[in-house]
């Protein structure tokens, strides 16, 4: 197994372990630190899903501003509540549920009248759980059906006069950090005392069946309701206030109640009066009345259209928490390119689509859990790969310097016979040619050090052969390029012509070499040449055991900058008018390609402009 393969394997194992840890915490309900993220993403999915029509199961009788104005006081007298119940009961509702706390005594006559009205029909009254420090607590995990249900410090229950003739349910809801109700606890406990929730008791009375609790669910008659950790009921919303049919209590008191709004339905009486009722923020409405939150839970319990989030869904979330980071890290390891990035985006989009489709169809898959599981491994692996790439690039640079340490081979024999050659700098005329591969730096990061060395060696080999055939001297290989002199060790009248011939041969040979490479490699590499003739200063640089023969001066600078000109104009070779003039009839440029010019151009780092020519070979191989 290669070193890179081992690195990828370790990254995949760590990503899987991280995802499994997050998934296990999620199954146990311990990912409180992601609650805010999940709340935001849930609201976003709810808005994308859009509003839904509420089943015609529940009707709200609202003690609203018109009703309070009609009665003249708030809280409304209990005699008025008795009148409401009597009027509603005339049309045979399934249950009358009062989302009002009747914990204090009122006028005895009013209390007796209300108790009498409650006793005449199936009714439900609200109680409330009080938690220590104002926080809703959960019990320790013990594997029973009472596992982690809210543990109250005390209960606020209706007066016994009312509770004796009516059922009682706890109206507390479980909100997230943003204050939005996400769950309705189905049970509450205080020591050994257990109380059902208000929505559950209403649904049970409507079904005329006592609820049967089993791990992860509740049986109501012939229906099974799936619940989450601690027998909590996941809640989603149909729309803003008024989505569930709402009738003002003023209409009831004025005798305007219609039978079709009441008969066979669960009636919930609650306060929506300004400043008098509790409100909650939801994705559709920032001030949804608490009575509509409770009514939504009752509707979904009875109609069976609640969103599902239970242990099985959490296990699916855990599967995504393990699988998504493994796939993303694997894709990043496979291709750190546009293709790899496109594959990662495709996988993420597919997961998002699955999550959204599931949510729209009533399955609450977590969005925050897979994100929390995938992002850290992906970022850490990406950062580690960038660090390793930087180290490899530094290694390539060192390797390139080592390749440059080889002395110009054409001068070896001459130096052996003339050890004092260029001991002092010499000014002389010479032709200077530069060749450079473009796109090689990025390619070397992909190929790796061994393939890079082999590729450079192939390039150096044919450059050396062509330069030697044209009586030139390679003064240095500069990474993926070379500097070539014609005029060392001694100048001749054919230096310019030989330089032109070498340029033509190098262009053709480089194109043949690129054509022999794999298409994926050749497509990323190009080349360019620059040539100039003029005065140079030839000398030895360095000291001790490490010396290098080179040339400096304006001629060298111009030849080097002409490569940029060639690249800018899409030519293979840019040459100065001086070298073309000195070469005279001894160049093959007209016979072997297309010569374009003369052109005037500026050279970077040099004042004024020079006359240049551009050359392109006719061979399109």
C-alpha positions in Angstrom: 0.0 0.0 0.0 1.4 3.4 -1.0 1.9 6.2 1.5 -0.9 8.2 -0.1 -3.3 5.2 0.1 -2.5 4.9 3.8 -3.2 8.5 4.3 -6.6 8.2 2.6 -7.4 5.1 4.6 -6.7 6.8 7.9 -8.7 9.8 6.8 -11.7 7.6 5.9 -11.5 5.7 9.2 -11.3 8.9 11.2 -14.2 10.4 9.2 -16.3 7.3 9.9 -15.5 7.3 13.6 -16.4 11.0 13.9 -19.7 10.5 12.0 -20.5 7.4 14.1 -19.9 9.4 17.3 -22.2 12.2 16.2 -24.8 9.7 15.1 -24.7 7.8 18.4 -25.1 11.1 20.3 -28.1 11.9 18.1 -29.8 8.5 18.7 -29.4 9.2 22.4 -30.8 12.7 22.0 -27.6 14.4 23.3 -26.8 16.8 20.4 -28.1 19.9 22.2 -25.2 21.9 20.7 -26.8 21.5 17.2 -30.3 22.5 18.3 -30.1 26.0 17.0 -28.8 24.9 13.6 -31.4 22.2 13.2 -34.2 24.7 14.2 -33.1 27.2 11.5 -32.9 24.4 8.9 -36.2 23.0 10.0 -37.9 26.4 9.6 -36.3 26.8 6.2 -37.6 23.4 5.0 -41.0 24.2 6.4 -41.1 27.5 4.4 -39.9 25.7 1.2 -42.6 23.0 1.8 -45.2 25.7 2.0 -48.5 26.0 3.7 -50.8 22.9 4.0 -54.5 22.8 4.5 -55.5 21.7 8.0 -57.8 18.7 8.3 -61.3 19.7 9.4 -60.9 18.0 12.7 -60.6 20.8 15.2 -62.4 24.1 15.6 -61.0 26.8 17.9 -63.4 29.0 19.9 -61.3 32.1 20.5 -61.7 34.3 23.5 -60.5 37.3 21.4 -60.8 41.0 21.5 -64.4 41.1 20.2 -65.4 38.5 22.8 -63.8 40.4 25.7 -65.3 43.6 24.5 -68.7 42.0 24.4 -68.4 40.5 27.9 -66.7 43.5 29.3 -63.9 41.9 31.3 -60.9 39.5 31.1 -60.6 36.9 32.3 -64.1 36.2 31.3 -66.5 35.2 34.1 -66.9 31.4 34.5 -70.6 31.9 34.0 -69.7 33.0 30.5 -67.6 30.0 30.0 -70.5 27.9 31.1 -72.7 29.6 28.5 -70.0 28.9 25.8 -70.0 25.2 26.8 -73.8 24.9 26.8 -74.0 26.6 23.3 -71.3 24.4 21.8 -72.7 21.2 23.4 -76.0 21.7 21.6 -74.4 20.7 18.3 -72.9 17.4 19.6 -69.1 17.9 19.4 -66.8 15.0 20.1 -64.9 16.8 22.8 -64.9 20.3 24.3 -61.3 21.1 25.4 -60.7 24.2 27.4 -57.1 25.5 27.1 -57.6 27.7 30.2 -56.2 27.2 33.7 -59.0 27.0 36.2 -56.8 26.7 39.3 -58.3 29.5 41.3 -61.7 29.8 42.9 -64.3 32.3 41.6 -67.8 33.2 42.7 -69.4 30.1 44.1 -72.4 30.4 41.9 -70.3 30.8 38.8 -68.1 27.8 39.7 -71.2 25.6 40.3 -72.7 26.6 37.0 -69.5 25.9 35.1 -69.1 22.5 36.8 -72.6 21.6 35.9 -72.0 22.5 32.2 -68.8 20.5 32.2 -70.6 17.5 33.5 -73.2 17.5 30.8 -70.8 16.6 27.9 -67.3 15.2 27.3 -64.9 17.9 28.4 -61.2 18.4 29.0 -59.5 21.0 31.2 -55.9 22.3 31.1 -53.3 21.8 33.8 -49.7 23.0 33.8 -46.4 21.6 34.8 -44.0 23.7 36.8 -40.3 23.0 36.4 -37.4 23.8 38.7 -35.6 27.0 37.7 -38.2 27.4 35.0 -36.5 24.7 32.9 -38.1 21.6 31.5 -36.2 18.6 32.9 -36.0 15.0 31.6 -35.4 11.9 33.7 -32.3 9.6 33.3 -32.3 7.0 30.7 -33.6 3.8 32.2 -35.1 1.9 29.3 -38.7 2.1 30.4 -41.7 3.8 28.7 -41.1 6.7 31.2 -37.6 7.2 29.9 -36.7 10.9 29.9 -40.2 12.2 30.1 -40.4 15.8 31.5 -40.0 15.7 35.3 -42.0 18.5 36.9 -41.5 20.1 40.3 -45.3 20.4 40.7 -48.6 20.5 38.7 -51.1 23.3 38.6 -54.4 21.4 38.2 -58.0 22.7 38.0 -60.1 23.1 41.1 -61.4 19.7 42.2 -64.9 20.8 41.6 -64.1 21.0 37.9 -61.6 18.1 37.8 -64.1 15.8 39.3 -66.4 16.1 36.3 -63.9 16.6 33.5 -60.7 15.1 32.2 -57.4 16.9 32.7 -54.3 17.3 30.5 -51.1 19.2 30.8 -50.7 22.0 28.2 -46.9 22.5 28.3 -45.0 22.4 25.0 -41.3 21.8 24.4 -39.6 24.7 22.6 -36.2 25.0 21.0 -33.7 27.8 21.6 -35.6 30.1 19.3 -38.8 29.6 21.3 -40.5 27.7 18.5 -42.6 24.6 19.7 -40.9 21.5 18.2 -42.4 18.8 20.3 -45.4 18.1 22.5 -44.5 15.9 25.5 -47.2 13.2 25.7 -46.5 12.5 29.4 -45.4 14.5 32.4 -44.3 13.2 35.8 -43.8 14.4 39.4 -42.3 11.7 41.4 -44.6 8.7 40.9 -47.5 10.8 39.6 -47.9 10.8 35.8 -50.2 13.1 33.9 -51.0 12.9 30.2 -50.6 15.9 27.9 -53.6 18.0 26.9 -53.4 17.1 23.2 -53.1 13.4 24.0 -56.0 13.4 26.4 -58.1 15.3 23.8 -57.3 12.7 21.1 -58.0 9.8 23.5 -61.4 11.2 24.4 -62.2 11.7 20.8 -61.2 8.1 20.0 -63.0 6.9 23.1 -60.0 4.8 24.0 -57.3 5.0 26.6 -53.8 5.4 25.2 -51.5 2.4 25.4 -47.8 3.4 25.7 -45.1 1.3 24.1 -41.4 2.2 23.5 -41.3 4.7 20.7 -45.0 5.1 20.3 -48.6 5.3 21.5 -51.6 3.2 20.5 -54.9 5.1 20.3 -57.7 2.7 19.5 -56.8 1.2 16.1 -54.1 3.8 15.4 -50.4 3.8 16.3 -48.7 7.1 16.8 -44.9 7.1 16.5 -43.1 9.3 19.1 -39.6 10.5 19.7 -37.3 10.3 22.7 -39.2 10.6 26.0 -42.5 10.0 24.4 -42.5 13.4 22.7 -44.6 14.1 19.7 -42.9 16.0 16.8 -44.8 19.1 15.7 -44.9 20.9 12.4 -47.2 23.7 11.4 -49.8 24.0 8.6 -49.6 27.7 8.3 -50.1 31.1 10.1 -52.8 31.9 12.6 -56.3 31.0 11.4 -55.1 28.0 9.3 -57.1 25.9 11.8 -60.7 27.0 11.7 -61.2 29.7 14.3 -64.5 31.2 15.5 -64.8 34.1 17.9 -66.5 33.4 21.2 -68.5 36.6 20.5 -70.3 34.7 17.7 -71.1 31.9 20.0 -72.5 34.2 22.6 -74.5 36.1 20.0 -76.1 32.8 18.8 -74.3 32.8 15.5 -72.8 29.3 15.8 -73.3 26.9 12.9 -73.8 23.2 13.4 -71.4 22.3 10.6 -68.6 24.0 12.5 -69.2 22.0 15.7 -70.8 18.6 15.0 -68.4 15.7 15.3 -65.4 17.9 15.9 -63.0 18.5 18.7 -63.6 22.0 20.0 -60.8 23.9 21.7 -61.6 27.0 23.7 -58.6 29.3 24.3 -57.6 32.9 24.7 -56.2 34.9 21.8 -57.1 38.3 23.3 -54.3 40.9 22.9 -52.0 40.6 25.8 -54.0 37.9 27.4 -52.8 34.7 25.8 -49.5 33.0 25.2 -48.0 33.2 21.7 -45.1 31.4 20.0 -42.9 32.1 17.0 -43.3 29.7 14.1 -41.9 29.6 10.5 -45.2 31.1 9.2 -46.2 33.4 12.1 -44.1 35.0 14.8 -47.1 35.3 17.2 -49.0 32.1 16.7 -51.5 31.8 19.6 -50.8 29.0 22.0 -54.3 27.6 21.6 -53.5 27.1 17.9 -50.3 25.3 18.7 -52.2 23.0 21.0 -54.9 22.6 18.4 -52.3 21.7 15.7 -51.0 18.9 18.0 -54.5 17.6 18.5 -55.3 17.7 14.8 -52.1 15.8 13.9 -52.7 13.2 16.6 -56.2 12.5 15.4 -55.7 12.9 11.6 -52.5 11.0 11.5 -50.7 13.5 9.4 -47.9 14.4 11.9 -44.3 14.5 10.8 -42.4 11.4 11.9 -39.3 11.5 14.0 -38.5 8.5 16.1 -35.7 6.1 16.9 -35.8 4.6 13.4 -35.5 8.0 11.8 -32.6 8.9 14.1 -30.9 5.7 13.0 -31.3 6.8 9.4 -29.8 10.1 10.4 -26.9 8.3 11.9 -26.4 6.4 8.7 -26.1 9.6 6.8 -23.7 11.0 9.5 -21.4 8.1 8.8 -21.9 7.7 5.0 -21.8 11.4 3.9 -18.4 12.2 5.3 -17.0 9.0 4.0 -18.3 9.7 0.5 -17.2 13.4 0.5 -13.7 12.6 1.8 -13.4 9.8 -0.6 -14.3 12.1 -3.5 -11.8 14.7 -2.4 -9.1 12.1 -2.2 -10.1 10.7 -5.7 -10.0 14.0 -7.6 -8.8 17.4 -6.3 -10.0 19.0 -9.5 -13.1 20.4 -11.2 -14.4 16.9 -11.7 -13.9 16.0 -8.0 -15.6 19.3 -6.9 -18.5 18.6 -9.2 -18.9 15.1 -7.8 -18.9 16.5 -4.2 -21.5 19.1 -5.1 -23.6 16.5 -6.8 -23.5 14.3 -3.7 -24.4 17.1 -1.4 -27.3 18.2 -3.7 -28.6 14.7 -3.8 -28.5 14.4 0.0 -30.3 17.8 0.3 -32.9 16.7 -2.2 -33.5 13.5 -0.3 -33.8 15.4 3.0 -36.2 17.9 1.5 -38.4 15.3 -0.2 -38.6 13.3 3.0 -39.5 16.4 5.0 -42.2 17.4 2.5 -43.6 13.8 2.9 -43.8 13.9 6.7 -40.4 12.4 7.6 -38.2 14.6 9.7 -34.6 13.7 8.7 -32.0 15.8 10.5 -30.2 18.3 8.4 -27.7 19.5 11.1 -26.4 16.0 12.1 -25.0 15.0 8.6 -23.6 18.5 8.2 -21.9 18.4 11.6 -20.5 15.0 10.7 -19.3 15.9 7.2 -17.8 19.4 7.4 -15.0 18.9 10.0 -13.5 15.7 8.3 -13.8 17.3 4.9 -12.1 20.6 6.0 -9.3 18.8 7.9 -8.6 16.4 5.1 -8.6 19.2 2.6 -6.2 21.3 4.8 -3.9 18.3 5.3 -3.8 17.7 1.6 -2.9 21.3 0.9 -0.1 21.1 3.5 1.2 17.9 1.9 1.0 19.5 -1.6 3.0 22.4 -0.4 5.6 20.1 1.0 5.7 18.2 -2.3 6.0 21.5 -4.2 9.0 22.4 -2.0 10.4 18.9 -2.8 9.9 19.5 -6.5 11.7 22.9 -6.2 14.6 21.2 -4.4 14.7 18.5 -7.0 14.8 21.1 -9.8 17.7 22.8 -8.2 19.5 19.5 -8.0 18.9 19.0 -11.7 20.3 22.4 -12.4 23.5 21.7 -10.6 24.8 19.7 -13.6 27.4 21.9 -15.4 26.8 22.8 -19.1 27.7 19.5 -20.8 29.0 21.2 -24.0 31.8 22.9 -22.0 33.1 19.9 -20.2 36.0 19.1 -22.5 36.9 22.7 -23.1 37.1 23.3 -19.3 39.3 20.3 -19.0 41.8 21.8 -21.5 41.4 25.4 -20.3 40.7 25.4 -16.5 41.0 29.2 -16.4 38.3 29.7 -18.9 36.1 32.7 -17.9 38.0 33.1 -14.6 37.4 36.8 -15.4 34.2 38.0 -17.0 34.3 38.4 -20.8 32.1 40.7 -23.0 31.3 39.2 -26.4 28.5 38.9 -28.9 26.3 35.8 -28.6 22.9 34.4 -29.5 20.7 33.6 -26.5 17.7 31.2 -26.7 15.2 30.5 -23.9 12.7 27.6 -23.9 10.1 27.1 -21.2 7.2 24.7 -20.6 4.0 26.4 -19.5 1.5 24.7 -17.1 4.1 22.4 -15.7 4.0 23.6 -12.1 0.3 22.7 -11.7 0.9 19.4 -13.5 3.8 18.4 -11.2 1.6 18.6 -8.1 -0.7 16.0 -9.7 2.0 13.7 -11.1 4.1 13.2 -8.0 7.9 13.4 -7.7 8.8 10.2 -9.6 6.7 10.9 -12.6 7.8 14.6 -12.6 11.4 13.6 -12.6 10.9 11.2 -15.5 9.0 13.8 -17.4 11.7 16.4 -16.9 14.4 14.0 -17.8 12.7 13.3 -21.1 12.5 17.0 -21.8 16.1 17.6 -20.8 17.3 14.7 -22.9 15.9 16.0 -26.2 16.7 19.6 -25.5 20.4 18.6 -24.8 20.5 16.5 -28.0 19.1 19.3 -30.2 21.3 22.0 -28.7 24.4 19.8 -29.2 23.4 19.1 -32.8 23.3 22.9 -33.4 26.7 23.6 -31.7 25.0 25.4 -28.8 25.6 25.3 -25.0 23.1 24.9 -22.3 24.2 27.1 -19.5 21.4 26.0 -17.1 18.2 24.0 -16.9 15.8 26.2 -14.9 13.2 23.8 -13.6 11.0 23.3 -16.6 13.0 25.4 -19.0 16.6 26.0 -20.3 18.9 28.9 -21.2 21.0 28.2 -24.3 24.0 30.2 -25.6 25.5 30.2 -29.1 29.0 31.8 -28.9 30.6 29.8 -26.1 33.3 28.7 -25.6 34.3 30.8 -28.7 32.1 33.0 -30.9 31.6 32.2 -34.6 29.9 33.8 -37.6 27.3 31.1 -37.6 26.1 31.6 -34.0 22.9 33.4 -35.0 22.1 31.0 -37.8 22.7 28.0 -35.5 20.4 29.6 -32.9 17.6 29.9 -35.5 18.1 26.3 -36.6 18.0 25.2 -33.0 14.8 27.1 -32.3 13.1 25.4 -35.3 14.3 21.9 -34.2 13.3 22.5 -30.6 9.8 23.6 -31.6 9.3 20.5 -33.7 10.9 18.1 -31.2 8.9 19.6 -28.3 5.6 19.1 -30.2 6.5 15.5 -31.0 7.4 14.9 -27.3 4.1 16.4 -26.1 2.2 14.2 -28.7 3.9 11.1 -27.2 2.6 11.9 -23.7 -0.8 10.8 -22.3 -3.6 13.1 -23.5 -4.4 14.1 -19.8 -0.8 15.3 -19.4 -0.2 16.8 -22.8 -3.4 18.9 -22.7 -2.0 20.7 -19.6 1.4 21.6 -21.0 2.5 24.1 -23.6 5.8 25.7 -24.6 7.3 29.0 -25.7 10.7 30.2 -27.0 12.5 33.5 -27.1 15.7 34.4 -29.0 17.9 37.5 -29.2 21.4 38.4 -30.4 23.7 41.0 -28.8 26.4 41.6 -26.3 26.5 39.4 -23.2 28.8 39.2 -20.2 30.0 35.6 -19.9 31.4 34.6 -16.5 31.7 32.0 -13.8 29.3 32.4 -10.8 29.8 30.7 -7.4 32.8 29.6 -5.5 34.7 26.7 -4.1 33.5 23.3 -5.6 30.3 24.7 -7.0 30.6 27.0 -10.0 28.4 27.7 -12.9 29.1 29.3 -16.3 26.4 31.7 -17.3 25.8 34.9 -19.2 24.2 38.1 -18.1 23.2 41.4 -19.5 20.4 43.1 -21.5 20.6 40.6 -24.3 19.8 37.8 -21.9 17.0 39.8 -20.3 15.4 40.5 -23.7 15.6 36.9 -24.8 13.9 35.8 -21.6 11.1 38.4 -21.9 10.5 37.4 -25.5 9.0 34.2 -24.3 6.2 36.2 -22.7 5.7 38.0 -26.0 5.4 34.6 -27.8 2.8 33.4 -25.3 0.9 36.6 -25.5 0.5 36.3 -29.3 -0.1 32.6 -29.3 3.2 31.9 -31.2 5.8 29.2 -30.6 8.8 31.6 -31.0 9.4 35.3 -30.6 12.7 36.6 -31.9 14.3 40.0 -32.2 15.0 41.7 -35.5 18.7 41.7 -34.5 19.1 37.9 -34.4 17.1 37.5 -37.7 19.4 40.2 -39.4 22.6 38.6 -38.2 21.5 35.1 -39.2 20.7 36.5 -42.7 20.1 33.7 -45.3 21.3 31.1 -42.9 17.9 30.6 -41.1 15.2 28.1 -42.0 12.3 30.1 -40.6 10.7 31.0 -44.0 10.9 27.4 -45.2 9.7 25.7 -42.1 6.9 27.9 -40.8 5.1 31.2 -40.9 7.1 34.3 -40.0 5.0 37.3 -38.9 6.4 40.8 -38.6 8.0 43.1 -38.1 6.2 44.2 -34.9 7.0 46.8 -32.4 6.6 45.7 -28.8 7.7 46.8 -25.3 9.7 44.5 -23.1 8.8 44.3 -19.4 11.5 45.9 -17.2 13.1 47.7 -20.2 12.4 51.2 -21.5 11.5 51.8 -25.1 10.4 49.2 -27.6 12.1 46.7 -29.9 11.3 45.2 -33.3 10.4 41.5 -33.1 9.1 38.7 -35.3 6.7 35.9 -34.4 7.1 32.4 -35.8 4.7 29.4 -36.0 5.6 26.1 -37.4 3.5 24.7 -40.3 3.6 21.2 -38.8 0.4 20.9 -36.7 1.4 17.5 -35.2 
